[in-house]
Amino acid sequence: MQKLIAYLLKLRVKNLALGIILFLAPSILAQESGARYLVIAYDNFVDAVRPLVEWKTKKGVKAVCVPLSQIGSTPSQIKSYIQNAYYTWNPRPEYVLLVGSPDLLPSYSNQYDDYYADMMGNYQIELCIGRFHCQTLVQCSLLVAKSIGYEKSATMQDSTWFAKGTTIVREDNPPDPYYQSDCRYIRNLWLAANYTHIDSFINTAGHNQSDVENAITNGRAFVVYRGQAVSYWWSPFNVSPNNTNNGYKLPIVISGTCATMSLSPGENMLGDAFVRAGTVQNPKGAVAFFGTTVVGSHVSQYRGAVTWGFFKALYLDSIFTLGGAAKRAKFIMDSLYPSQIRYMEWNLLGDPELNVWTTKPRKLTVSYDTMIFVQPTNLSVLVTSSGAPVSGALVCVKMDSTVYSYGYTDNQGLVTLAFTPQHIGYLSLTVSGHNLFPCEESVLVRVGNIPYLRYHHSVFTDSPPGGNGNLRINPGEEILLTCYLINSGNLGASGVRATLRSYDEFVTISESTSSFADIGPGSIVQADSPYRFALSENTPNGHELSFNLHITDDANHSWDSPFSLPVQAGELVYSGSFVIDSSPGGNNNGQIGAQENIRLRLTVLNSGAEDLNNVYARLRTNSPYLSITDSFGYFGSVPSGANRTNTQDPFAFSTAPSLPRNYPLSFVVFVYGSGGTYNYRTTFAFTLYSEQGMSSDPTGPDSYGYYCYDNMDISSGRAPSYEWLEIAPPGPGTIIEQITNADAGIDTLPLPFTFRYYGANYNEVTVASNGFLSIGRTNYRWGNNSPIPDTAGPEAMIAPFWDDLNANETLHGGNGDIYQYYDAVNHRWIVEFKDVAHYDRNSVRETFQVILFDPAYYPTPTNDGEIVFQYQNVADATSNTVGIENPTETDGIQYLFNNNYPSTAALLTNGRALRFTTLAPATTSPWLVLLGITVSDSVGGNNNRIPEPGENIQLVVNLVNRGQGPAENVFAQLRSTDNNAILIDSTSGFGTIGVSGQGNNEQDPYLFTVRSQVTDTILDFLLTINATGYNTVQYFSIGLFGNPGIVDCFPPSADLGGLQCFPNPFRQSTMIKTNLTNIAIYDLTGKLVVRLPLSVDRCPLSVLRSRSTVTVHGPQLMIWDGTDEQGRKLGSGIYFILAKSANGNQTEVKKITISR
């Protein structure tokens, strides 16, 4: 082996000196593309969690670890990734492990991980989910070691602790009806499972913290707590996990009480203390903790059902994984006492696929063939214990990434696994199962008395003209590939031939066969001739080109040997942005504000392996609040690993006067560049936000268009007035009997008019005593409020004060009445919550109203109805939700959630009024933006309507008013911002431009001279616009020709009359100029190849760098990259450009040559 390595190193050095590169064969990918166990890890923990991923895969539960950075760090991004895996992977995930504390990897609403496991959106989870609650690498390594140590039975020498358990009851006074009966049920299951020791600790018998800690130290399989607690178990059972000394005798802790674990950032409780206790060398505490994150009262029955349900799942329902038992326990509770909050409050800290020991495990005897050959194999494995067959044992064989097969033993203890080893070496064999000590064995794989040929390595050349000679495989290249075969068998092979095949979409093979000299045992032989293949220009960086060598010999042996080769290319990604809103365009606060003119610098990172040149980009947006005035940005050369910013050539856009505060603004950037042998294209999207608002600004809009105005938003012109109409006695309202003396009551009522809400019409509404309405009909009634939007609550929700309220005056400190009234005169329907108390807080009472307005009498742009909340008395607004939500619970306005307000919201106090409407803030301001320009060089130029150095240019500017008011007495002054133009006449009048109207200075055009010596190929301008009571500026640029620089242009000596193209012949791209509008390109046979211009992401214009509506009147100039309509690269040869006028009366033809 050492000689072989030395030979390969010598060969590699020699080949590098010859200008070719050596590739060793990579591992073959596993056939399965998915995984049953999905680990999502904070990036710093990926390496630490790898041993767990490898162990799970090795035992037969294929696992994969995905860094958080590849997914996104928001709950919605994480869930989207998991859902995509669930619906597209094969196999799809059954278990999900989140690795990181909540400040590193967030939970949902700081309380629930179930959100990530709920694939159907009905709160009941389909996946088993758990979390490693770790903040450091040391903690992560400890949790991994605990999980592996538990499953591998690190305490095998003393396995008696697997049959020992502890229950703890902290009894109330008077006694709780469920605590002791729950624990009694669990202890009976343990007795039936032949437990040898059971602790029954209870505070009334004098048991305390020390009893529990000593029991854990002596080894317990389970520790169960029932009783009141918050954060930590209450005295006398205030256990400190670090006081235990149990090593790897690690119990599973079930904490059936109020929140003793937390998923809020920076908050620590008993749960994470248990799992984090100890070190890898001396672990303490527990392997897992199953508990709740919510504080509640009068919920003992709910929590008891989950606690005993967990053990029912293990001992009666035969669900033996930790996550599976936890999921089943929650289902049992929800089946008996349906409650979303009681279901979701239970969370698991630990490995969801952990195989739970329920009694003393059995030792195994495994019989199998210890040696197999490199050929199709049926490996039979017999599993017994004490001479008796073991059924249901999981048997898995694995060999790097080339063999992976698993199955379960039958009633005879036998399983047969079919697979084909790809090479010699050792194959791992692992047997595991419920209450079975895992067995790890190995199988020797060797070659029989035949030749065994396979791909060994390859070398390639990419010399011109097919490639660029840089000794790397790049897109667009033609590659000559010489392959080497090795004979690992015991006999020689003669007459060896090999055919190169590939089903890779980016590969086209033109020479696929080659012969080899005779190959003796252990020999490595080079192909007689190279293979030839070409790469698509669209091949992405890092792509592994997949190939297969089909090898045969004269003895009719055949082998298939796959291999791959990596592609290196440039790859641009969005790296950041910088907003410039300096005077005179903005207020210089570095944020995007209303009625500003912004210049935007983007930074792109070349994360690829190759440099990119002549990189430029076009900016697009579909926001109604933005108008792009300069869409072109130039970045120049972007070396591999480097960042580049369009500092000298920023984008520019104008913002509307009505731009909301803190509003998402979405952009798309089309990026172009050259990689030498290929044209590079990519697209990326990013979102910026408008500047933060103040309490005097409206909240919203949401995606649908709803705003929320409070009665402090006077400047919006939409602020409501607080005008309380008392409908409770002696007022005109009627009591809503079904909910007025109820806790968590609902009643569906008919509406007195059709009410349109988020685009749908409704004729009924459900009113809930917990302070919310649901337009339409719902069964949801609970007071466990959540953020907006959120799938945890009711659909089509209107929430004036969603909280755990109680109008039942006979139970739990309830108080209050709920009324309704239809004010027919003012066409509005009112619901009033009168002195409704918080649950178990009789003296804390709220009085508020919801008012729905008849859309037929209160019109809005979308015909949706308006909603007003009024607050007469606000007692405690620190744990409630205020806002509205759409029927799909994906959009809405959150005005308040648990004492958290947006910057635009005024505090909820007595006398507050909120108005929800799709009416935008009232404004009469104009919004003038650049629509188009016309250039003329008829006076002082060559009259070709193309700006060139030394010419006098007349410029006509066309403006459009996209605002809500007219722009009167409009004057605009032009100035050059790059000093490449000398202004002669810089002021023009545009008169009055009405709403949606246009105006231009055609009667008084601007006049400037282009300097003879310019510093760029563009002219940058600033247009300062003034009107009565209004002013703004517009940044724009005009392409300059006849000067070498940023954009490849026609040289000064080129004949610019008629249909022209330059360069001609061309290799990568050519620029086409014509006065005619319809352009088509044909090949020599007359077949249509492509029509121009293409869409913006295929053929960027280079005349005026702005939106497509802003064009230079006159010749069209466009770049053609030598591809057809589908973007496929055309071959070398002669083509014809046919240009026609719009009416077809004028035609021009020009021959053009592609020389690859």
N, C-alpha and C positions, 0 to 999 in steps of 0.2 A: 504493500500500500504506500509506504514512504517513497519508493521508487516511482510509483505512478504519479504521486503528487508532485514530485520533483520534475518529472517529465512534463506534466501539464503546465507547471510554472515556467519551465524553459520554453515550451511551445508558445505560451501566452506572450512572453517577452519578445520572442522571435516574430510572432505575428503582428504585434503592435509596431514593431520596427518596420514591418512591411506595409503598415497603414491599414490593418484590419483588426477587428476586435473579437475576442473569444467570448462565447456565451456557454455557460454550463446549464444543463437541463434543470428547470425548476420543478417543483412538486406538481403533481397532477391535482386539479381541483376535485373536491368531493362531488359526487353526483347530486347530492341534495343541495339546493340553493338556499334553504331556510334554516331555521333552528327552533327547537322546542323550548329553549331557555334563552331569553333575551335579557342581557345585562346592559343597563345604561349607566355609565359611570362618569362622574366628574373627571375631567381629563387627567388630573394629577394622580388618580387612583387606578388608572387603566392597568398599569403594570402590576400593581399590588393585588388586583382581583384576578389576574390571569391564572394563578394556580387553581382557583375554584372553577373557572371556565374549563380548564383542561381536565380537571377531575370529573366534572359533570359529563363532558363529552366522552371521556374514556369509559365511563361506566355505562353509557348508552343513552344519555339524555343530551343530545347535541346542543351545545351552547355557543353563543357569540357575544362578544362585548363591543359596544358601540360608544365611542367618546361623545360626551355631551356636545362638544363643539361641532360635531357633524350633524347634529339634529336641530340645535337651537335651544336656548335656555328658558323659554317661556313654557308654561303648562300647555298651551294650545299647540306649540310646536312639538313638544314631547309626545302628546297624545296623538297628534297627526302621524308621527313616525310609527308609533305602536299600531295604530289602526291600519296603516298601509301594510305593515308586516303581517298583521292578522289576516288581511284579505288577499294578500298577494304571495306570501312566502309558502314554500313547500319543503318541509313541514312548517306550519305556522306556530307562533309562540303559544305555549300553554302557561309558562311561568315568566314573570317579569321581576327583575331585581333592580332597584334603584340604589346606586352606590354614591352616597354623599349626604351630609346633613342638609336640612332644608335651606340654609343660607347659601349652599353651593348648588344644590339641585332642588328646585322648589316643589313643595306640595301644592295642592289645589286649595285656594282660600285659606292657606296656612293650617288646614285641619285634615284634609283627606288625600289619601293616595288612591282611593277607589276610582277616582276620575280617570286615571290612566288605564284601568282594567275594565272599564265599562265600554264595551264595543258597540252596544245597541242604543245607548243614550237613555236607558230607563232606570239608571242608578244601580241595577243588579249586575254584578261583575261577571264577565265570562272568563277572565284570566285570573290566575293566582298571583298575587302581588305582594312583595315585601321590600324592605329597605334596610340597607346597612347605614346606620346613623353615625357617620364618621366625619370628623373635621380635619384629621391629619392622616398622613401615611401610616404612622404607627397604629392608630386606631383601626384603619382599614385592614392592615395586615393581621391585626388581632381578630377581627370579625371573620376574616377569611380562614384563619387557622382554627377558630372555634367551630366553624361549620364543617370544614374538612375533617377535623379531629373527631367531631361527633359522629359523622358518617363512617369514618374509617375505624371507629372504635379504638381510639387511642388508649382507652382504659380497659382493654380486653382482659388484662390480667385480673381485674376485679369487675366482673360484670353484674354483680348482685344489685348494684344501685339502679339498674334498669327496671327493677321490680319494686321500687320504693317510691312513694308519693306523699305529698303534704297538702292538706287543705287548711285554710286560715279563715276564720270568721271573726270579724269585729262587729259584734252584735249591737243593735240599737236599743234604746230604752224609750218606748216599749219595743219588744223584739220585732224584727222584720220578718214577714211571713215567708220569705224566699231564701234568705242566706243559707240557713242550715239545711233546708231540704235540697237545695242545689248541690251542696257539698256531700250530702248523704248519697245522692244519686251517683255522683262521681266515684265515691269510695266503694260503692257496690259494684261498679264496673271494674274497678281495680281488683277487688276480691275475686270476681269471676275470672279475671285474667291471671290469677295465682300470684298476686303481689305478696311479697314476704314481709313488708313493713309499710304501715300507713300512719302518718301523723294527722291528728285532728285537733288543731290548735284553735282556741276560742278565748277571747278576752275575759269572759265571765268565769272561766276556770283558772285564771291567773297566768295564762301563757303570755309571752311577750316577744320582743325583738330578738333576744338571745336564743330563744328556742328555735326560731325560724332560721337564724344565721347558722346555728350549730347543725340543724338538719341539712341545710344546703351543703355545708362543709363535708358532711358524712356521705353525700351523694344522694340526689333525688332525681327521678325522671321528670316529675312535674311538681310545680308549686302553684297552688290556686288560692286566690284571695277574693273574698266576698265581704263587702262592708263599705262604709262611707270613707272617702278619701278624695283629696285633690293634690296633684303634683307628686306627693309621696304618700305611702300608706300611713294612716294616722296612728298615733300612740294607742296601745302599747306595741304596735307592730311596725314602728318606724324604722324599717330595715335599712342598713347601709350595705350595699353589695360588696364594697371593698373590705368589709369585715369578714367575708367568707374566705375559705381557703380550700376550694374543692377541686382545683386542677381541671382536668378535662372531664370530670363528672358533672357535666353541665345540664341543668334542667331547662325545660321550657316553662316560662312563667305566664299564667293566665290571670290578668288583673281585671276582675269583673266589678268595676267601680267607676267613679267619675275620672276625669282626665288625669292619668298618671303617666302619660307619654305626650309629647308635643311634636307637632310638625311645623311650628312657627320658627322663623330664623332667630337664632340667638337664645332660644328658650330650652332649658334642660330640665328633665324630670326623672322619675324613678326608672322609666323604661330604658332610656339611653344609658343611665347609670348601670343598670343590670348587664346590658350587652357589652358595654365598654370596660367593665371591671377587669383588672388583671393585666397580664402581659402575655405574649406568645409563649414565653418560657414558663410562666406561672399564671395561667388563666384563672379567673374567678367569676362569680356571678352566674350568668345564664347564657345559653346559646341563642335564645330567642325570647321575645316579649310580645304578647298579644294583649292589647288593651285599647282604651278609648282616649279620644282627644277632646271630648266635649263634657262640660259640666251640666248636669241636669238634675231635676228633683222628681220624685215619684216615678222613677223609671227602673226600679229594682227588678221588676218582672221581665222587662226587655233584656236587661244585661244578664240576668240569670239564664234566660233562654239561650243566649250566645255561649255562656260559660259551659252549661251542661251539654249544649248542642255540639261543642267542639269535641267532647269525649264520646258522645254518641256517634259522631262521624268516624272516630278512630276505632272504637270497639264494636260497634254494631253495624255501621255502614261500610266498613272496610275501606276507608279513605285514609291512606297512610302517609301522605305528604303533608307537611306543615301548612302550606298555603291551601291545599285542597280541603283539609279539615277546617281551617279558618273560614274559607268560602262557604262550606256546607253549613257551618254553625250560624253564619249570618243569614243564610237562606232559611234555616229552621225558624229563627226568630221572626223574620219578615213574613213567613207563612202563617205564623200564629198571631202576631201583632204587627200588621203592616205599618212601617214607619221609615221613611227615607233617612231621617237624621239618625235614628237609632241603628240603622244598617250601616251608614257610612262612617259613623264615629269610631268604629272598630278598625284598627290598623295594626299591621304586623311589622315589627322590627326583627328581621331575620331572613334567612334563606327560604323562599317559598317552596322550593323543591326538596327541602330537607326531609329525609326519610325518618319518620318518627319511630323510636323504639317504644313498644308497648309491653314488652316483657323481656326476659333474658334471651339474647340472641343465640342462634345455633351456629356451630362451626360447620364448615362445608368441606367435602371432598369432591374435587373436580377431575374428571377423567377425559382425556382428549389426545389427539395425535400431537406429539411435541415437535414434529418436523413435517413440513409440507413443501410442495414444489411451486415454481413460478408457472402456474397453469390454472385453468378453471378448477376450483376446489369446492367440495362440500365437506365442511368441517363439522363433525358430530361431537357434541359436548354432553357429558353425563354429569349431573349434579346430585350428590347424595349427602345425607347427614346421618351419622351413626348407622350407616348401612341402608337407610330408607331413602327412596327417591324424593327430591324436592321439586315441587311444581311451582310455576310462577316466578322462578328466578330469572332475573334479567342477565343475559349473556351478551357481551359486546366484544368484537374484535376490531382492532384499529392498527393501521400501519401508516405513519405520517398522514398525508392527505390523500393517499392512493387507495386505501382500503378502509371501509367503515360499514360494518354490518352488525345488526343486533336482533335478538329475538328472546322469547320467553320459553322456559322449559315446560313440557307437557306433564301429564300425570305420571309418566314413567321417569321424570327427571331429565328428559332428553330434548335437545334442540339441535337442528342442523342449519348451519349458516352457509350460504352460497356466495362466493366472491372469487375474484381473480387477482392474485398478487401481481404487482407490476415490476417488482425487482426483488433481489435477495436482501436479507436482513432479518430483523426480529419483528414479530407482530405481537401486540399486547392482547391479552385475553382477560377480561374482567367479569366477575360474577358478583351480583349484588341482589338484594331483595329485602322484603319486610322481615324484620327480626332475624336477618342473616348476616353474620360477619362477612364483609366483602372479601373476595379472594382475587388476587392479582397475579396472573401468570404470564408466560410468554411462549411464543411458537417460533421455531426457526424456519425461515423460508430460504430454500436453496434451489439450484437448478438441477434438473435430471440429466441423463446421459444423451443430451441433444445440444445443438447450438442454441444460443439465446442472444439474438441481436436486438439492439435498441440504440436510439439516438444518444449520443454522448455530449457533443458540443458542436458549435458551428462558428464559422467566420464569414464576414461579408465585406463587400466593397460597395461604395456609393459614388463612384467616380463620375465626372461629367461625361457626356451631356445629360445622362439620366438622373444624376444626383449632384450634390454640391461638394462632395469629397471631404466632408468634415468628420467622417468616421463615426457618424451617429445616424440612426434611422429616423428620418424626418418625414412628415407628410409630403405627398407629391413626388417622392423620389422613386426611382427604379433601383432595385437592389439585386446584386448577384450574391447568392448565398451558397457557400460550400459547407456541407454537413459531414460529420464524422460519426461512424458507427462503432460500437464496442460489442464484442462477443463475450458475454458473461457465462456462457455454457461450457460444457466439457468436450464438445466436438467442434471441429472446424466447419465453416460454411463456404461453399463455392457458388459461383454464378450469382452473386448477390446483386439485386436490383432494388431500387427504392423510388417510390412515387410520392411527390410532395402534394399534399392536399390541404385545403383550408376552406372553412365555411365562414370565415371572418368577413363581415360586410365591408371592411376597409381594404381587403387584399384582392388583387387580381394576379393570378399566376399565369405566366406566359411560357415558361419552360419548366416542366414538372417532373421529368424523369432523369435518372442518373444511375450509372453502374458503379460497382465497387470491386476491388480485387478480392481474392479469397481472404477470409477473415478467420484466423486461427483462434483457439481458446485464449481469452485474456487480451487479444489484440484490439487496437484502435486503428481504423482505416479511413482514409479520406475519400470522398466521392471523386470519380473520374472527371466530372464536369459540374459546374455550378448550376443551381436552380436560379430562375429569374422571376421576380414578382414586382409589382408596382403598388404603391400605397395611394389611397385617396387623399386629396387635399384636406378633407374634413376629419382625418384621423386625429383624435384628441390626444393631448399630452398624457403620458403614463399608460396609455392603452397597451395591453399585452396582446400582440398579434398571435392568434392561436393557429398552430399547424399540426399536422399529423404526417408521419412518414409510414407509408405502407411498404413493408420490407418483405421480399421473397428470396428464396435460393433455389438451386437446381433440384434439391430434394423435396420440393414442394412444401417446405416449411414457410410459414408466414407470421409476421409480427406487425402490430400497430404501435407506434411509439410517438406519443404526443409531446410537443414542446411549445414554448412561446418565446417571443422576442419583444422587448419593450420599445415603445415609440417615444421619442423626445421632441417636444414642440413647445412653442410659447403658449402661455395660458394666462389671460388677463382676468383679474377679479377686482371687484369694487373694494377699495381700501378706505375711503373716507371722502368727506366733502368739507368745503369751507365757504360760508356765506359772506359775501361782501355787500353791505347795504350802506356804504358811506355816502356822504353828501356829494352831489345833490339828489341822488336817487333814493336815499333812505335816511334813517335816524342813527345809523352807525352803532347799533347795539349788537350786531352780529347775528341777528335773528330775522326770520322772514315775517314781516308785518304787513298789515293792510296798506294798500295804495303806495307800495314801494316798487322800486326798480332794482332788481337784484342781479348781481354778477356772481356766478357760481363756479367755483373751482372744484374739480373732482380729482381724486388721486386713485390711480390704478396700480395694482401690484402684478408683476409678472411672476406668478408662482410656478411657471413651467420651467423646462430645462433648457430652452433655447431663447435667444434674443428675438425681439420683434422690432421692425423698423417702420417708419412712416405711419405711426399709429394716430388715428383720428377718430372722433366719435360724434354722433348726432343725438341730441337730447329730445325726448318726447314726453308729453304728459297729457292725460285726459281730464285734468282737474278744471272745473269751470271757473275756478278762482285765479287761474294763471294764464298768461299769454307769453309764449316764448318768442323773443325777438332776435336772438342769436343762438341757433341750435347747434352750431359747429364748434368743436373744440379740438385743438391739435396737441398731441403729447410727444411727438417725435419718436426717437428710438427708446425702447424700454428693455434694457438688458435683463437677462434671467436673474430673478431674485431682487430686482430693483423696483422702487416706487417712482412714478412720474405723475406730475400734476400739470394741468393745462394753465399754468400761471400766466403766461403771456397771451393766452387766447381763451379767456373764460367764456362760459355760456352766459346768456342774459335772459331774464324774463321779468314781466311786469305782473304785479298782484292787484287783485280787485279791491275796491274800497270795502266790499262786504266780506272779505276773507275772515273766517272765524278764528278765534284764538285757540291755540293748542290743537290745531286741526291737522290730520295726516295729509300730506301731499305726496302723491305717488309719481315716480319718474321711471322711464325706461331709457336706457342708453344703448344705442347700436354702435358697436366698436369695430373698427377695421384696422388692418395692418398687413405687413408683409413679412413672411418668414423665409424669404429667399426662394424656396421651391414650392411655396404655397401661399395663397392669400388667406389671411386669418380673419375670421368673423366671429363675433360673439355678442350676446345680449345679456345685460343684467339690469335688474330692477332695484330701486332703493326708495326709501320713504324718509322725507324730512317733515318736521312739524313747524307750524307757525308759532309765533312767540306766545309765551304764557299769558293768560288773561288775568284780569283783576276781578274783584267781586262786582264791579259795575258792568261787566260784560255778560252776555248770555252764556249758558252752558250748552254745549253741542255745536253743530248738529250731529246726530248719529248718522249711520250710513244711509238710512231711509230718507232723512231730511227733517226729523223732529228737532226743535230747539226747546230749551227750558229757560224761561225768563222769570226771575224773581222780582219782587216789587222794589228792588234797589237798582234794577237795570234801566233806569230812566232814559239814558241816552239811546237805547235801542229802539225806542218808539213802540215797543211791544210789551212793556212792563205791565203786569196786572195791578189792579188796586185791591187792597184788602177790604172787602165789603161783606161782612158776615151777615147772613140771613139765618136767624135762629129758627130751625124747623122742629127742635125738640119742644115738648110742652112748655109754655102755652103756644108754641109755634104750630104750623100747619102740617108737620110731618106725621107719618104713621110708623109705628114700631115694626121692625123686622123680627117677627116672633121666633123664627127658627134659630136665630143666632144671638139674639139679644141677651139671653141668659145661658150662654154656652161657652165652653172652653174648646177652642179649635172647631167651631161650628162653621158651616157654609150654607148658603141658600142661593139658588139660581132664580133670578127674577126677570120678568119681561121688561124690555126697555120701551119707553113711550114714543120712541122714534128710532129710525134706522141710524146706527152709529158706525161710521167708517173708521177703521183703526188699522194702521199699517197696510192700507190698500185693500182691506177686506171688509165687507158689510156684516154687521151683527145686529140681532134683535133681542138678545138676552145677555145678562151679565151675572156672574157669580160673585157674591159678596162674602168675604171671610171675616170672622170675628178677630182674626190675628192681624187686621189692619191692611188688607189688600183686596183688590178686585181682580177678577179674571174675565176679560171680555169673552163672551161665549159661555161654555159649560166646562167645569172641571171638578174633579174629586179631591184635588189637593187642598189641604186645610191647615197645614202646620205652621208653627211660628218660628221655625229654625231658619232665620233669614240668611240670604246669600247675596253675593255681589250681582251686578247687572252688567252684561248678560251672563246667564248661568242656567244650566239645565236642571239645577236642583229644585227649582220652584215651579210655580204654575205657568202655563202657557198664556201668552197675550196678557201679561200682568200689568196692572196699574197699582202702584204701591205708595200710598200717602204716608204710611207708618207701619211697615211690615216688621213685626216683632212678636215675641211671645206674650201676647196680651190675654186677658181672661175676663170675659164679661159675665161669667157664672158667679153669681153672688152667694152661692151656697158652698163653694169649694175653693180651696187654695187662694183665699184672699181676693176673690174676684169682685168686680164692680162694673157698672156702666150699662148703657143702652145704645142701640144702633137703630137709626131712623132713615127713612127715605121720603123724598117729596119731588113731585113733578111741578115745576114752575112753568105753567103753560103760557103765561104772559111773556116771559123772557126766554121761552124755549130751551129750558135747561132742566136736567135731572140731578138731584142732590142726595148724597148719602152722608149722614153725620154720625160719627163715633163720639158719644157723649160721656165724658168722665169714665172711660174704659181703663181699667187698672192693668198694670203689669202683673204677670204670673207671680203669685205669692208675695206681692207688694201692693197691698190694698190702698195705701196712701199715695202711691205714685200713679197718677191718672192723667190720661191724654184726652183732649177734645179737638177734633179736626174734621174737615169736610172734604169730599171729592165731588166735583161738579163736572158733568158731561154736557156739552153744548151741542144742540142740533145742527149738523153740518148744513142743512138747508137754509139756515138763517145766519150762520157764522162761517162764511166761505173761506177756504184756504186754497193754496195752489194745487194741492193734491186731492182736495175734497175730503180729507180726513178731518174727523171731529177734533175740537179743542177740549182740553182738560185743564181744570184749575184745582189745586190743592189750597186749602186755607187752614190756618192753625190758630185756634183761639187760646189754647193752653198747651204748652210744651213742658212736660215735667222731666223727662229723661230721654234725650235723643242721642244716646251713646252706643246703643246696641241694635239699631234698627236700620232698615233699608228704605230709601225714598227714591222713586224714579218710575220709569216705564220700560217695558220690554216687549219685543215683537212676538208673534205666535210661535216662531221656531226657536225662540230663546237664544238667538245668535246676534241680536242687535238691540240697542236701547240706550237710554240715558240714565246714568247713575248720578243722582244729585248728592246722595249721602249713603255711606255704608259704614256702620260701626264707628261712628264719630270721625270718619275720614271724608273730607269734602274736596272737590276739585277747586282750583284756584279761582274759578269764576263764580262760585256759589257763596251766598250769604248764609250765615248761621241760622239754623232752624230755631226760631224764637216765637214768642207770642206775637200775633199780628203779622206773621209772615204769609205771603201768598206766592204760589208758583203757577206759571202758565206753560202748558205743553202744546205746541202748535208747529205746523210746518211753514208758517210765515217766517221768512228771513227778517233780520233786522231792517227797519225802515231806513232807507237812505235815498237821497235825491242827487247823489254825487255822480258826475260823469266818470267814465273810465276810458281814456283814449289810449289806443295801442296801435302800433305800426302794422298795417295790413299789407303794404306792397310798395315798391319803388320802381321808378323808370329812369334809366340813365341814357344820356345822349351826348355824343362827342362830335356832333355835326358842325359846331362852331369851335374851332381851335383843336380839332382832332381829325382822325382819318375816316370818320363817319361809319365805323363798323359797329358802333354801339357797344364796344368793349373798352373799359377803362384801361389805359396804358400809361407808363411813365411819360411825363412831359405834356400830357393832353389837358385841355380844358373840358370839364364835364358839367353838364346841366343835370340837376337831380330833381325829380318830382317825387314827393312823398305822399302816400295815401294813408290816411288815418281812419279808424273806425271807432265808434263810441259804443262800448259794450256795457256801459254803466246804466244807472237808473234815472239820470237827469241829463238835460242838454248841456253841451259845452258851448258857451257864447263867447264871441270875439276871440277866437283862437289864433294865437300867434306862436310861431316856433322858431327857435334859433338853432342853427347847426354849427357844431365845431368838431374839429379833428382831435382825437385823443391820442394819436400816435405820431402826430406831426408829419405824416406823409402826404397830407393835402393842405394846400394854401387856400383858405376861404376868401372868395372875392365878394360874393353876395350871400350872406349867411342868415338872413331873416325873411320869413314869408308869412303871409296871412292865410288863414283857412276859413274865415267866417264863422258861422255857427253850425255846429254838428249836432244834430238831434240824436235821441236815443235810437240805437241800432243804425244810425246814419253814417255816411262816409264823407270825408272831405279831403281835398288835395290842393297843392300849390301849383297846379298846371299853368296858371296865368302868371305866376311869379316864381319860377324855379330857382333853386339854389344854384350857385355857380362856384366851382372850385377848380384849382389846378393841381394835378398830380405831380409831385416833385420828380425831377429827372432821375435823381438818385434816391431810391426808397429802401427802407430797411426790412420790408416784409412783402409778402404777396397778397396781403389784404389791407384794406383801409378801414380803420376803426373810427366810428363817429358817435357823438352824443347829441341827441336832439332834445332840447329843453323846450317844453310846451307850456304855455300860459294861457289861461282863459279866465273869465270873470269868476272869481271865487274858487279857482282850481288851478293846480299846476302839477306837472309830472315831467319825467325825463324818459327817454328811450335809448338804449344802447343797441347799435347794430353795426354790421360790417359788410363791405362790398369786396368781392374777389377782384384781384388785380392781375392782369395778364401782361406778358412780355417781360417778366422779371423772375429769375429762378429763385426758388425758396421753398416754402412749405408744401405747396401743391404742384405736382407735375403739370406744366402748362405748355401751350404751343410756344415755340421759340419765336423771337421777333422776326426772323426771316421767313417764317412759314406763311404760305399763301392762305389767308383767312377767308377767301371768297369761296362760296358754294360749300359742298359737302367735303369735310376734311377729317382726317384722323392722324393722331400722332402719339407714340411712334408707330411706324408701319414699315416693315414687319414688327411684331411685338411678341413677347413671351408671356408676361404675366397680365398686363392690362394696357389698354389704349384709351385715349381721350377722343371723343367724337364730337364734331361741331357741325351744326346745320341750322338753317332758318326754317326748315320744314318740321312738321309736328309728328308725323307717323314714321317710325323707323323700324325696319325689320332686317334681320341678317339671315342669309341663305348659304347652304353649302354648294359645292360644284354640281350636285345632282338636281339642284333646285328645291331641295327640302328646306322648309322653314326651321331655323335653329332657335331663334329667340326674337322677341319684340322688345323694344326699348321705348321709354325708360321703364325699368322694373320698379317694384315697391321700394320704399326707402331703405329697407334693411338688405336689399340686394344690390342697389345701384345708387350710391350717394352722389348727389349733384355737387358740383364744386364751383358754381358761379357766385351765388349769394348764400352765405352761410346762415340760414334761418329756416323758418317753417316753409312748407311747400307752397303756402299761399303768398309768400314773399318772393317774387321772382324778378329777374331782369328781363324786361321786354326786349326781344331781339333773338339772337342765336341761342339755340339750346346747346349746352355743353354737358356731356355726361361721360362717365367712365364705364367701359365694358371690360369685364375681367376674363373674357374668353370662355364663358360657360353657357350652357343652354338654359331653357326655361326652368329645369329642375335643379339647376346649380351644378350640373355635371361638367367636368373639365373636358373641353373639346381637344381633339388631336391636332397635330400640325397639319397645315394645308392652306388652301386658298378659299376664301369666303367672299361674299358680296353683301355690301350694305345698300339697301334700297330705302330711300327717303321720299316721302310723299307729303304734299300739302293736305290740309284738312279736307278740301273739296276734291282732291284727286287730280287737279288740273296741272300740277307741277310735280315732276319726278326727277330724282338724281340718283345715280348709281356709282359706287366706288368699290374697287377691289381692295381687299385687305388680307394680309398673310399672317398666320400664327406660326411661329417657329419655336417649338419647344426645345 
